[in-house]
Amino acid sequence: MKTFFSEIRSAIIVTLALAIVCCVLYPLVVFGIGQALFHDKANGSLILAKDGTVLGSRFLGQQFSAEKYFHLRPSSAGTGYDAANSSGSNLGPTSQKLRDTIAQNLADYRSQNGMPTNAVVPADAVTASASGLDPHISLKNAELQAPRVAKARGLTLDQVREAITRNTDAPDLGFLGEPGVNVLTLNLALDRSPPRFP
């Protein structure tokens, strides 16, 4: 019986020690390292206005629909770009609903950007990402939207292209994936740009 209680006591001590290490010390160390070395990323990579208002995060897409803004790819997250309901459509390549959705997205994209009905459109312009929250579009997608945005803002095409270049993120680690244009930072940069001509 004495051995039994000794083992129980040892088990309780080990459990409490592990609880303190794993549930208190380790999270505090990781939190401290994150705040010290990666403060911006650890806090959501938030973009703030001059008055401190949160405008969004570099890593979460937002819906833009006005002509003066670059538009993101479609989203299947909730009612669109809903971070609480991140998901893709889960529709497969044989789905008629997916084909109909893509056909409608193609027609809308071509119409919004003044393109011919048979113009080639990048895939990211008409299909949703797996998360529904992707903040980036492809360079080709941005280039096709640039004339519409330049006209709506009274900017030259060169000004808009320069803004695209400044807001393009390189592939991860320099070689994983393709460069992507961050739509939120691009639209905010354009909002700060003065018109060049009436």
N, C-alpha and C positions, 0 to 999 in steps of 0.2 A: 504494500500500500504506500509506503514511504517513497519508493521508486516512482510509482504512478504520479503522486503529487509533485515530485521533483521534475518529472517530464512535463507535466501540465504547466508548472511555473516557468520552465525553460521555453516552452512553446509560446506562452503569453508574452514573455520578455522579448523573444525574437520577433513576434508579431508587432508589438509596440515599437520596437526599434526600426523595423522595416517600414511601418506606417509613418514614423517621423521622418525617415530618410526619403521615402518615395513620395509621400503626400505633402511634406512641408519643405524639407531642405532642397531636394532636387528641383521642384517647381520654382522656388525662390532663386536658386542659382541660374536656372535657364532664363527666368524673367529678368534678372539683373544683367546677364550677358546680352540679352536681346535689347534691353533699354540702353545699355552702354555702347554696344557696337553697331546695332541696327535700329536705332531709335525710330526712324521714320517708317521702316517696313514693319517693325514690331507693333506699331500703332495703326496699321491699316493703310499706309501710304496715302493719307488723306491730303486733299488739295483744299487749301483754305483761301477765302477771300481776304482782302486787307483788313476787314473788320473782325476776322476770326471765324466767320460763318463757314461751315463745311460745305464745299461745293460738290464733293464726290471723292472717289478713290481712284487712283491710277489703275487699279486692278479690277474694277467693276464697271461694266457698260451701263450707259444711261440712254434712254430714248430721246432722240432728237428728230423733230419732224419738219421744222421750218426750213424754207428753201435756203436760208443763209447759213445753215449748219450742214456739216458732213453727217451722213446717216450711218449708223451701225448696221451690222448684219441682222437679220431677223432673230427673234428670241422666242423660245418656247418655255421660258421660266415664268410660271404664273401667268400674269397678264402681260408679261414682257419685262425683262431685266429685273425681276423680283428676286432679290438675294435670299429671301426666306423660302423660295420654291425653285431653287436651282435645278434645272434638268433639261434634257434634250426632248425631242418629240417622241423618240423611241419608235418611229415609223421606219420600216424597211424599204429597200429599193423596189419591191413589188407592190408597195402600197399605192392605191389610186389616190388616196387623200394626200400623200406626200407629193405625188406627181402634180395634182391640182394646185397644191400650195405653191410649189416651185414655179409652175406656169403663171400663177397670179403674181408672184413676187417678181418674175421676169418682166411681165407687162408693166407693173408698177415702177420698177427701176428704170426701164427704158423710157417710160413716159415722164417721170420726174426729172430725168437728166437729158431730155430732148434727143434721144437716140432712135435710130431706125428700128423697126419691129423685128429685124433679123440680126441686130448687132450682137456680137459676142459679149457676154457678161461674165465677170469672174464668179466662181462658185460661192465665195463668201458673201456675195451680194444677195444671194437668193436662198441660202441654206442657213439654218441655225447651228450654233456651236453645241457641243455636248453639254456644256454647263448652262447655256443661255445667257451667260454674263460676260462673254469675251469682250474686252474693251478695245480690241484692235480690228482694223480692216487691212486688207492687202494694199500694197502700193498701187496696183492696177485699179482697184476699186476706188481709191482716193483720187487717182488721176482722172478717172471718168466722171467723178463728181465735181472736180475742181472748176470747170467752166460755169456750172450752175451756181456754185457758192460765190465765185468771183463776181458774176453778174448781179446776184442778189445783194452783195455787200458793197458794190461799187469799187472793187479792188481789181488790180490787174491780175492776169493769170500767173505772171511771174511772182507776184507777192504771195499768192495762194500756194504756189508750188514751193516757194521758199519756206512757208509755214509748215507744209507737209514734211519737207526734209528735216526741219528742226524737231518735229514731233514723231519721227520714226524711230522705233526701238530696234536695235540690232538683234539678230538671233541669239538665243540663250547660249552662253559660253562662246559666242562668236561663230558657232557652226550648227547649232541645233535649231531646226525650223527655218522659217523665212522672216525677213524684216517685217514689222507690223507698225501701222500708223495708229497711235493712241488717239482715238476720236475725241475724248473729253479734253485732253490737254490741247489738241489742235483747235477745237472750237473755242476754248477759253483764250488761246493765243490770238485767234482771229477777232474775238470780241475786243481785245485790247489794241487791235491795229486800226489806225485812222484810215478812212477812205482816201483813195488816190485821185479819183475823178468822180464827178457827180453822177 
